[in-house]
Amino acid sequence: MITVESADLKKAEDLLKFVPGGVKKAATRAINRSAEAAKTAASRALRKEYFLSNKAILSTIKIKRASASGLSAAMYRRMSR
């Protein structure tokens, strides 16, 4: 879980005060970028431990991306049929 300090949020608001919805846009993009990085890290860790191809791993990992109305992302494993 990632947390944001109120001082950091205030700083972001000050920097992006002239951009409409700037803080939400920046937060959404940062959350989604972090989720993709977590997906990559998970794939690397699994390939180090098990003899699996990157394609096989990435085809099962899905990400529910953040949006401006929902500032959270989730990574989950899609079960194979």
JOURDA-V21051 format. One record per residue. RES is the residue in one letter. BURIAL is 1 if it has 16 or more other C-alpha atoms within 10 Angstrom, else 0. Layout:
[[RES:BURIAL] [RES:BURIAL]]
This chain:
[[M:0] [I:0] [T:0] [V:0] [E:0] [S:0] [A:0] [D:0] [L:0] [K:0] [K:0] [A:1] [E:1] [D:0] [L:0] [L:1] [K:0] [F:0] [V:0] [P:0] [G:0] [G:0] [V:1] [K:1] [K:1] [A:0] [A:1] [T:1] [R:1] [A:0] [I:1] [N:1] [R:0] [S:0] [A:1] [E:1] [A:0] [A:0] [K:1] [T:1] [A:0] [A:0] [S:1] [R:0] [A:0] [L:0] [R:0] [K:0] [E:0] [Y:0] [F:0] [L:0] [S:0] [N:0] [K:0] [A:0] [I:1] [L:0] [S:0] [T:0] [I:1] [K:0] [I:1] [K:0] [R:1] [A:1] [S:1] [A:0] [S:0] [G:0] [L:1] [S:1] [A:1] [A:0] [M:0] [Y:0] [R:0] [R:0] [M:0] [S:0] [R:0]]
